[in-house]
Amino acid sequence: MSACVRGFILTVCVYLSANTAVAMLAPPTNVHLSSYNLDLVLRWGPANGTDDDITYTAEYRSVFHDSFSRSFSNYTRVCENSASLLCDFSRFITVFGTYQGRVKAQRGDQTSVWVESNSLTPDKHATIGPPSVSLTSTGTSLEVLITEPRFTNSHLRDVYGSFTYNISYWKSGEEEQVKHLLSEQQNRPVLQDLDPETEYCVRVWVQVQTDRGHNPTESSEPVCRRTLRGEEPPWVIAVVMVVVAAAVVTMVILVVVYWRPVYHFLFPRVALPDEFKEFLSGSSGCVASEPVREVCDQVSVVAGVHTEEEQEQCPLEANGRNHSCDFTEEEEE
């Protein structure tokens, strides 16, 4: 009898020692579920004191809550014999469900115990990544073009009915004097009344409101752009428009009142002679005449000799007028 008892005890000890040897592999560390932009990923650290030939198997399950308790579904295996330190469950879940994961390490016939993670609901616990941001200059204003973060399983507006884009902006090099603008879902807000020809930097992040409060978010990298030269004040533009309109109206009135005289001046009823028309049009081939040549002959003039009788016949009158007299002049040959 004692021999049988001793044999049974020995058999049990050998079985327990064998199972203990198999389960001696150290488990993974720091096991936790996380969500970034509504994905669901189980992460863990390597088992303490293990080498590189360790592989891991990871599973997840759904968690159901009611007023008094919670229940669980069966685990679903996603990653098996993987050397990676994470397992992505995103394509198997919905963003509004609650999930829990677990992982174990293994090497050959050795295995570790399962290590369970925290429970997590993506839409309530996810970290929201930064949006894409670009800037456009319009005078002394900057238009901020915002593209919402890209989610794994859905879209920002489909999941969160209440969210805002928070905007911080400052002059380049003066980040300590930052200003803030709350955009309220507008993806093209405008920063107005900025200094002309000045570089401004902008940073944007999403703020999501849930029943648990605000989800953690990440802001975009600073984007900088220079404003343009300032535009003229509105009153200057208005005055210019009034002056232009008055000038146009005045021209129209002058044309209406004086169109007949202008028309007759431009298109007279009296026709010009054909010679003038040809001259004005340049159609008559006018040839410039040669300069007139002067022809000169040498002439010698000799004063005539008068007799006393001839002088008496042509006396001078007292009033100083001369009577024409015929003298015979002798030409000197």
ROLUM-960470 format. One record per residue: residue in one letter; x, y, z of N, C-alpha, C in turn. Coordinates in steps of 0.05 Angstrom, whole numbers, padded with zeros to 5 digits, always signed. Layout:
AXYZXYZXYZ/...
// end
This chain:
M+00017-00024+00000+00000+00000+00000+00017+00025+00000/S+00037+00024+00017+00055+00047+00019+00071+00051-00007/A+00077+00029-00020+00092+00031-00045+00074+00044-00067/C+00049+00037-00067+00030+00050-00086+00028+00079-00081/V+00026+00087-00056+00023+00116-00050+00048+00131-00058/R+00071+00118-00052+00096+00131-00060+00098+00134-00090/G+00089+00113-00105+00090+00115-00134+00071+00137-00145/F+00048+00140-00133+00029+00160-00142+00040+00188-00137/I+00051+00191-00113+00062+00217-00106+00085+00224-00125/L+00102+00205-00131+00124+00210-00149+00115+00218-00177/T+00093+00204-00186+00082+00211-00213+00072+00239-00214/V+00057+00247-00193+00046+00274-00192+00068+00295-00192/C+00089+00289-00177+00111+00308-00175+00125+00312-00202/V+00129+00289-00216+00142+00291-00242+00125+00307-00261/Y+00098+00303-00261+00080+00318-00279+00080+00347-00273/L+00079+00354-00247+00079+00383-00240+00105+00396-00247/S+00127+00381-00242+00153+00393-00248+00157+00397-00278/A+00146+00379-00294+00147+00382-00323+00131+00406-00333/N+00106+00409-00323+00090+00433-00330+00103+00458-00321/T+00115+00458-00297+00128+00481-00287+00152+00489-00304/A+00166+00469-00314+00189+00474-00332+00181+00487-00358/V+00157+00477-00368+00148+00488-00393+00139+00517-00389/A+00126+00524-00367+00116+00551-00361+00136+00569-00349/M+00161+00562-00348+00181+00579-00335+00190+00603-00352/L+00181+00604-00378+00189+00627-00395+00177+00653-00384/A+00193+00674-00383+00184+00699-00371+00163+00712-00389/P+00143+00724-00379+00121+00736-00395+00130+00764-00406/P+00115+00774-00426+00120+00801-00436+00115+00822-00414/T+00127+00845-00418+00124+00867-00398+00109+00891-00411/N+00098+00908-00393+00086+00933-00401+00066+00929-00424/V+00047+00911-00420+00027+00905-00440+00005+00925-00438/H-00002+00938-00460-00023+00958-00460-00035+00963-00487/L-00061+00969-00488-00075+00977-00512-00074+01007-00515/S-00070+01016-00540-00070+01045-00546-00085+01050-00572/S-00094+01075-00575-00108+01082-00599-00098+01110-00608/Y-00090+01111-00634-00081+01136-00646-00097+01140-00672/N-00112+01161-00674-00129+01166-00697-00148+01143-00701/L-00159+01133-00678-00180+01112-00678-00171+01084-00687/D-00144+01079-00687-00136+01052-00691-00136+01037-00664/L-00129+01012-00663-00127+00996-00638-00103+00978-00640/V-00083+00983-00623-00058+00968-00625-00050+00959-00597/L-00043+00933-00595-00032+00922-00570-00002+00923-00571/R+00010+00935-00551+00040+00938-00549+00050+00925-00523/W+00075+00916-00524+00087+00904-00500+00117+00906-00502/G+00130+00901-00480+00159+00900-00480+00169+00872-00479/P+00195+00867-00486+00205+00839-00486+00206+00827-00458/A+00204+00801-00458+00205+00787-00432+00233+00791-00419/N+00233+00794-00393+00258+00799-00379+00276+00774-00381/G+00301+00779-00388+00321+00758-00388+00319+00739-00411/T+00304+00747-00432+00301+00729-00455+00319+00738-00478/D+00324+00720-00497+00341+00727-00520+00324+00733-00545/D+00336+00734-00568+00323+00743-00592+00305+00722-00605/D+00306+00697-00596+00290+00677-00610+00262+00674-00597/I+00253+00694-00582+00227+00694-00570+00206+00704-00590/T+00183+00690-00592+00161+00699-00608+00137+00704-00590/Y+00117+00717-00602+00093+00725-00585+00068+00718-00600/T+00047+00713-00584+00020+00709-00595+00001+00728-00580/A-00015+00743-00596-00033+00764-00584-00061+00759-00593/E-00080+00765-00575-00108+00762-00580-00123+00787-00569/Y-00149+00790-00577-00166+00811-00566-00194+00800-00561/R-00209+00814-00545-00237+00807-00541-00253+00832-00535/S-00279+00831-00539-00297+00853-00534-00306+00853-00505/V-00310+00877-00495-00319+00881-00467-00346+00894-00468/F-00366+00883-00454-00393+00894-00454-00399+00903-00426/H-00410+00928-00425-00417+00940-00399-00447+00943-00398/D-00458+00937-00374-00486+00944-00368-00486+00959-00341/S-00509+00962-00331-00512+00979-00307-00498+00968-00282/F-00496+00941-00281-00486+00929-00256-00460+00913-00260/S-00454+00904-00284-00431+00887-00288-00421+00890-00316/R-00401+00875-00322-00390+00874-00350-00385+00845-00357/S-00386+00840-00383-00381+00813-00393-00362+00814-00416/F-00352+00790-00424-00331+00789-00445-00339+00769-00466/S-00330+00774-00490-00332+00754-00511-00307+00736-00510/N-00306+00716-00526-00283+00699-00527-00260+00714-00541/Y-00236+00706-00535-00213+00719-00548-00210+00710-00577/T-00202+00729-00594-00197+00724-00622-00167+00728-00627/R-00154+00707-00638-00125+00708-00643-00120+00724-00669/V-00102+00743-00667-00095+00759-00691-00065+00755-00699/C-00047+00756-00680-00019+00752-00686-00009+00727-00672/E+00006+00710-00686+00016+00685-00675+00045+00681-00684/N+00061+00673-00664+00090+00668-00669+00103+00691-00683/S+00097+00716-00674+00108+00740-00686+00131+00750-00669/A+00152+00759-00683+00175+00771-00669+00170+00800-00662/S+00149+00812-00672+00144+00841-00667+00134+00845-00639/L+00137+00869-00629+00128+00876-00602+00102+00891-00603/L+00086+00888-00624+00059+00900-00625+00042+00882-00643/C+00016+00886-00640-00004+00872-00656-00027+00891-00662/D-00033+00896-00687-00053+00915-00695-00080+00901-00699/F-00100+00910-00682-00127+00899-00683-00146+00916-00699/S-00137+00938-00712-00154+00959-00723-00175+00949-00742/R-00168+00931-00760-00186+00922-00781-00207+00902-00771/F-00206+00896-00745-00226+00876-00734-00245+00890-00715/I-00244+00915-00710-00260+00928-00689-00276+00951-00700/T-00294+00962-00684-00308+00986-00690-00298+01008-00671/V-00301+01033-00679-00289+01055-00663-00305+01059-00638/F-00329+01050-00636-00346+01055-00612-00346+01031-00593/G-00333+01009-00599-00332+00986-00581-00310+00988-00560/T-00313+00971-00539-00292+00970-00518-00278+00943-00520/Y-00252+00944-00518-00236+00919-00524-00214+00916-00503/Q-00205+00891-00501-00183+00883-00483-00165+00864-00498/G-00139+00865-00494-00120+00847-00507-00104+00831-00488/R-00090+00811-00498-00072+00795-00482-00050+00784-00500/V-00027+00778-00488-00004+00768-00504+00012+00748-00486/K+00025+00730-00499+00043+00711-00485+00068+00708-00502/A+00090+00701-00489+00115+00695-00502+00119+00665-00505/Q+00134+00657-00525+00139+00629-00529+00166+00625-00543/R+00178+00602-00537+00203+00594-00550+00204+00564-00551/G+00199+00553-00574+00198+00524-00577+00175+00513-00561/D+00181+00494-00543+00160+00482-00527+00154+00499-00502/Q+00171+00519-00497+00167+00536-00473+00147+00558-00479/T+00132+00566-00460+00113+00588-00463+00110+00603-00436/S+00101+00627-00438+00096+00643-00414+00066+00643-00408/V+00059+00655-00386+00031+00659-00380+00020+00682-00397/W-00007+00682-00401-00019+00705-00415-00018+00730-00397/V-00013+00752-00410-00014+00778-00396-00035+00795-00409/E-00055+00803-00393-00077+00819-00404-00071+00849-00402/S-00084+00863-00420-00080+00892-00422-00103+00907-00409/N-00103+00932-00410-00125+00950-00402-00148+00948-00422/S-00171+00957-00414-00193+00959-00433-00193+00987-00445/L-00202+00989-00470-00201+01015-00485-00223+01017-00505/T-00235+01041-00506-00255+01048-00526-00243+01070-00545/P-00239+01064-00570-00224+01082-00588-00235+01110-00589/D-00261+01114-00593-00271+01141-00596-00269+01157-00571/K-00267+01145-00548-00265+01159-00523-00236+01163-00513/H-00218+01145-00521-00191+01146-00510-00170+01152-00531/A-00177+01153-00557-00157+01156-00578-00143+01183-00576/T-00118+01183-00582-00103+01208-00586-00107+01217-00615/I-00116+01243-00618-00121+01254-00644-00096+01267-00654/G-00087+01258-00678-00062+01268-00689-00066+01296-00701/P-00044+01308-00711-00045+01336-00721-00058+01337-00749/P-00072+01358-00755-00083+01362-00782-00060+01372-00801/S-00065+01371-00827-00047+01382-00846-00054+01412-00850/V-00034+01429-00851-00038+01458-00852-00022+01471-00874/S-00034+01489-00889-00020+01506-00908-00032+01534-00907/L-00016+01554-00916-00024+01582-00914-00024+01595-00941/T-00043+01615-00944-00045+01631-00969-00047+01660-00960/S-00030+01677-00973-00030+01706-00967-00050+01720-00984/T-00066+01738-00971-00084+01756-00985-00082+01783-00973/G-00065+01801-00984-00060+01827-00972-00048+01823-00944/T-00060+01836-00924-00050+01833-00897-00065+01811-00882/S-00077+01793-00896-00091+01770-00883-00078+01744-00892/L-00081+01724-00875-00072+01697-00881-00095+01678-00879/E-00100+01663-00901-00120+01642-00900-00107+01616-00893/V-00118+01603-00872-00107+01578-00862-00123+01555-00874/L-00110+01538-00890-00123+01515-00903-00118+01490-00886/I-00139+01479-00874-00136+01456-00855-00148+01431-00867/T-00133+01409-00866-00142+01383-00874-00143+01365-00850/E-00166+01354-00844-00170+01339-00819-00151+01314-00819/P-00144+01305-00795-00127+01281-00792-00140+01257-00806/R-00123+01240-00818-00133+01216-00831-00136+01194-00811/F-00161+01184-00808-00166+01163-00788-00164+01135-00802/T-00159+01115-00785-00156+01088-00796-00183+01076-00804/N-00203+01080-00788-00229+01066-00792-00252+01084-00799/S-00248+01110-00798-00271+01128-00802-00260+01155-00809/H-00278+01176-00806-00270+01204-00811-00277+01220-00786/L-00263+01242-00783-00266+01258-00759-00295+01268-00756/R-00307+01278-00777-00334+01288-00775-00355+01266-00771/D-00349+01242-00780-00368+01220-00776-00368+01210-00747/V-00346+01213-00733-00344+01202-00706-00351+01223-00685/Y-00341+01247-00689-00344+01268-00669-00362+01290-00680/G-00385+01293-00668-00403+01314-00676-00394+01341-00667/S-00378+01342-00645-00370+01367-00634-00339+01367-00632/F-00327+01384-00649-00298+01387-00649-00292+01415-00659/T-00269+01425-00653-00260+01451-00663-00230+01449-00671/Y-00223+01468-00688-00194+01472-00694-00184+01496-00678/N-00165+01491-00661-00153+01512-00646-00127+01521-00661/I-00125+01548-00664-00103+01559-00680-00087+01578-00663/S-00061+01574-00663-00042+01593-00651-00025+01606-00673/Y-00020+01632-00671-00004+01645-00691+00013+01668-00678/W+00035+01673-00690+00054+01693-00679+00072+01703-00701/K+00084+01726-00696+00104+01736-00715+00129+01719-00713/S+00142+01714-00735+00166+01697-00735+00187+01709-00717/G+00197+01692-00699+00217+01701-00679+00205+01713-00654/E+00178+01714-00652+00165+01725-00628+00144+01705-00617/E+00153+01680-00614+00134+01659-00606+00123+01664-00578/E+00136+01680-00561+00126+01686-00535+00101+01703-00535/Q+00097+01717-00558+00073+01734-00561+00052+01721-00578/V+00046+01696-00571+00028+01680-00587-00001+01689-00583/K-00017+01687-00605-00046+01693-00603-00061+01668-00611/H-00087+01667-00603-00103+01643-00607-00129+01650-00622/L-00138+01631-00638-00163+01634-00652-00178+01608-00652/L-00204+01609-00643-00221+01585-00643-00238+01585-00668/S-00235+01563-00684-00246+01563-00711-00274+01551-00714/E-00282+01533-00696-00308+01520-00696-00313+01506-00723/Q-00298+01486-00728-00302+01467-00751-00297+01480-00778/Q-00289+01505-00780-00283+01517-00806-00255+01507-00814/N-00253+01497-00838-00227+01487-00847-00212+01508-00864/R-00224+01533-00866-00210+01554-00881-00213+01581-00866/P-00205+01582-00841-00207+01607-00826-00187+01628-00836/V-00192+01653-00831-00175+01675-00841-00165+01691-00817/L-00139+01695-00816-00127+01713-00796-00125+01741-00808/Q-00139+01760-00797-00142+01786-00808-00126+01807-00792/D-00123+01831-00805-00111+01854-00792-00082+01848-00783/L-00067+01835-00799-00039+01829-00793-00022+01852-00804/D+00003+01853-00795+00021+01873-00805+00030+01866-00833/P+00031+01887-00851+00039+01881-00879+00068+01873-00881/E+00074+01856-00901+00101+01847-00907+00115+01836-00882/T+00101+01819-00867+00112+01808-00842+00107+01778-00842/E+00127+01762-00834+00124+01733-00834+00111+01724-00808/Y+00090+01708-00811+00075+01697-00788+00077+01666-00789/C+00077+01654-00765+00077+01625-00763+00051+01616-00750/V+00041+01593-00758+00015+01582-00750+00018+01554-00741/R+00004+01547-00719+00003+01519-00709-00027+01513-00704/V-00035+01488-00712-00064+01481-00709-00066+01453-00695/W-00086+01450-00679-00092+01424-00667-00123+01421-00664/V-00131+01396-00663-00160+01390-00662-00167+01386-00632/Q-00190+01397-00625-00201+01394-00598-00227+01379-00600/V-00228+01355-00588-00251+01337-00590-00264+01336-00562/Q-00291+01339-00562-00306+01337-00537-00322+01311-00536/T-00318+01295-00515-00333+01271-00510-00345+01272-00483/D-00360+01251-00475-00372+01250-00449-00351+01247-00427/R-00327+01239-00434-00305+01237-00415-00289+01262-00414/G-00295+01282-00430-00279+01306-00431-00265+01309-00459/H-00242+01320-00459-00227+01325-00483-00207+01302-00489/N-00208+01292-00513-00188+01272-00521-00160+01285-00523/P-00139+01271-00517-00112+01282-00521-00107+01287-00551/T-00094+01309-00558-00089+01316-00586-00060+01324-00589/E-00051+01324-00614-00025+01333-00622-00027+01356-00641/S-00010+01376-00638-00011+01399-00656+00006+01395-00680/S+00000+01410-00701+00016+01409-00726+00043+01423-00722/E+00061+01417-00740+00086+01432-00740+00081+01461-00749/P+00096+01480-00739+00092+01508-00747+00096+01512-00777/V+00077+01526-00789+00078+01533-00818+00080+01564-00820/C+00099+01574-00835+00103+01603-00835+00099+01614-00864/R+00089+01639-00865+00085+01652-00891+00085+01682-00887/R+00094+01697-00907+00096+01726-00906+00070+01739-00917/T+00060+01759-00903+00038+01775-00913+00047+01793-00935/L+00028+01803-00951+00034+01821-00973+00031+01850-00965/R+00035+01868-00984+00032+01896-00979+00003+01902-00973/G-00001+01921-00955-00028+01928-00946-00045+01940-00969/E-00070+01934-00968-00088+01945-00988-00097+01973-00980/E-00108+01988-01000-00118+02015-00994-00143+02013-00976/P-00147+02033-00959-00171+02033-00943-00196+02034-00960/P-00218+02024-00950-00243+02023-00966-00252+02050-00975/W-00248+02071-00959-00258+02097-00967-00243+02108-00991/V-00217+02101-00993-00201+02110-01017-00212+02097-01042/I-00218+02071-01040-00229+02057-01063-00256+02069-01071/A-00273+02076-01050-00299+02087-01056-00297+02114-01070/V-00278+02131-01061-00274+02157-01074-00265+02154-01103/V-00247+02136-01108-00237+02131-01135-00260+02122-01153/M-00277+02104-01143-00299+02095-01158-00319+02117-01165/V-00324+02135-01145-00342+02157-01150-00331+02176-01171/V-00305+02182-01169-00293+02200-01189-00294+02188-01217/V-00288+02162-01220-00290+02149-01246-00318+02149-01257/A-00338+02144-01239-00366+02144-01248-00374+02172-01257/A-00366+02193-01242-00373+02220-01250-00360+02227-01277/A-00335+02218-01282-00322+02224-01307-00337+02210-01330/V-00345+02186-01326-00359+02171-01347-00386+02185-01353/V-00400+02193-01332-00426+02206-01337-00422+02232-01352/T-00402+02248-01344-00396+02273-01358-00390+02268-01388/M-00374+02249-01394-00368+02243-01422-00393+02235-01437/V-00410+02220-01425-00435+02212-01439-00452+02236-01445/I-00455+02255-01425-00471+02279-01429-00459+02296-01451/L-00433+02300-01452-00420+02316-01473-00425+02303-01500/V-00423+02277-01502-00428+02264-01528-00456+02268-01537/V-00476+02266-01518-00504+02269-01526-00509+02298-01535/V-00498+02318-01520-00504+02346-01526-00490+02355-01552/Y-00465+02348-01555-00449+02359-01577-00443+02339-01599/W-00459+02319-01602-00453+02299-01622-00456+02310-01650/R-00476+02328-01655-00479+02339-01681-00455+02356-01691/P-00447+02376-01675-00423+02391-01684-00398+02374-01688/V-00395+02355-01670-00372+02338-01673-00374+02321-01698/Y-00398+02311-01704-00402+02295-01728-00397+02312-01753/H-00408+02337-01754-00404+02353-01777-00375+02362-01781/F-00361+02364-01758-00332+02371-01760-00316+02348-01772/L-00323+02325-01763-00308+02301-01772-00317+02293-01800/F-00342+02297-01806-00353+02289-01832-00368+02313-01845/P-00354+02333-01856-00367+02357-01867-00383+02350-01892/R-00405+02366-01897-00422+02362-01920-00408+02371-01946/V-00393+02394-01944-00380+02405-01968-00356+02388-01975/A-00356+02380-02000-00334+02362-02009-00310+02379-02018/L-00287+02371-02013-00263+02384-02022-00259+02379-02052/P-00246+02398-02065-00239+02393-02093-00221+02369-02096/D-00222+02357-02119-00206+02333-02123-00177+02338-02120/E-00168+02363-02129-00139+02369-02127-00130+02369-02098/F-00148+02381-02079-00140+02381-02051-00141+02353-02040/K-00160+02337-02049-00161+02310-02039-00136+02295-02047/E-00128+02298-02072-00104+02284-02081-00080+02294-02066/F-00079+02321-02061-00056+02332-02047-00055+02321-02018/L-00079+02321-02004-00079+02312-01976-00074+02282-01974/S-00084+02267-01993-00080+02238-01992-00053+02230-02001/G-00039+02249-02015-00012+02242-02024-00012+02224-02048/S-00035+02221-02062-00037+02203-02085-00025+02216-02110/S-00026+02243-02112-00015+02256-02136+00015+02257-02133/G+00029+02247-02153+00058+02245-02151+00070+02273-02156/C+00075+02287-02135+00086+02314-02137+00116+02311-02139/V+00128+02325-02159+00157+02325-02162+00168+02353-02155/A+00186+02354-02137+00197+02380-02129+00211+02393-02153/S+00204+02419-02158+00217+02434-02180+00245+02443-02173/E+00261+02446-02194+00288+02454-02190+00289+02484-02182/P+00309+02492-02167+00311+02521-02160+00317+02538-02185/V+00305+02562-02184+00307+02581-02207+00336+02591-02209/R+00347+02591-02233+00374+02601-02237+00373+02630-02247/E+00389+02647-02234+00390+02675-02241+00411+02679-02264/V+00403+02694-02284+00421+02700-02307+00427+02730-02305/C+00452+02736-02303+00460+02764-02299+00480+02772-02322/D+00477+02797-02331+00495+02809-02351+00507+02834-02339/Q+00532+02840-02344+00545+02864-02333+00536+02888-02350/V+00526+02908-02336+00517+02933-02349+00531+02957-02336/S+00540+02975-02352+00553+03000-02343+00535+03023-02348/V+00530+03040-02329+00512+03063-02331+00529+03088-02328/V+00526+03107-02348+00541+03132-02348+00521+03155-02346/A+00526+03173-02327+00508+03195-02324+00507+03212-02349/G+00484+03221-02356+00481+03238-02380+00490+03267-02377/V+00497+03280-02399+00505+03308-02399+00482+03325-02409/H+00473+03344-02393+00451+03360-02401+00460+03388-02408/T+00445+03400-02426+00451+03428-02434+00434+03446-02416/E+00441+03472-02417+00426+03491-02401+00398+03493-02410/E+00393+03490-02436+00365+03492-02446+00349+03468-02435/E+00361+03445-02433+00346+03422-02423+00340+03425-02393/Q+00358+03438-02379+00353+03442-02350+00331+03462-02346/E+00330+03483-02363+00309+03502-02360+00282+03490-02367/Q+00281+03472-02386+00255+03460-02393+00244+03441-02371/C+00260+03434-02352+00251+03415-02331+00259+03426-02304/P+00247+03448-02296+00254+03460-02270+00242+03444-02247/L+00252+03447-02222+00241+03434-02198+00219+03450-02187/E+00197+03438-02179+00175+03452-02167+00181+03457-02137/A+00167+03478-02128+00173+03487-02101+00165+03467-02080/N+00144+03450-02086+00135+03431-02066+00153+03406-02064/G+00175+03406-02079+00193+03383-02077+00187+03360-02095/R+00165+03361-02112+00159+03339-02130+00174+03342-02155/N+00183+03321-02167+00198+03321-02192+00179+03315-02215/H+00183+03331-02237+00169+03325-02262+00187+03307-02278/S+00174+03289-02290+00189+03270-02307+00197+03285-02333/C+00222+03282-02339+00233+03294-02362+00247+03273-02379/D+00247+03277-02404+00260+03259-02422+00288+03270-02428/F+00308+03255-02419+00335+03263-02425+00347+03242-02444/T+00364+03252-02459+00379+03234-02477+00404+03227-02463/E+00407+03201-02457+00431+03192-02443+00449+03179-02463/E+00473+03185-02459+00493+03174-02476+00506+03150-02462/E+00505+03129-02475+00517+03105-02464+00546+03103-02473/E+00561+03096-02455+00589+03093-02460+00594+03065-02469/E+00604+03065-02493+00609+03039-02505+00633+03026-02490/
// end
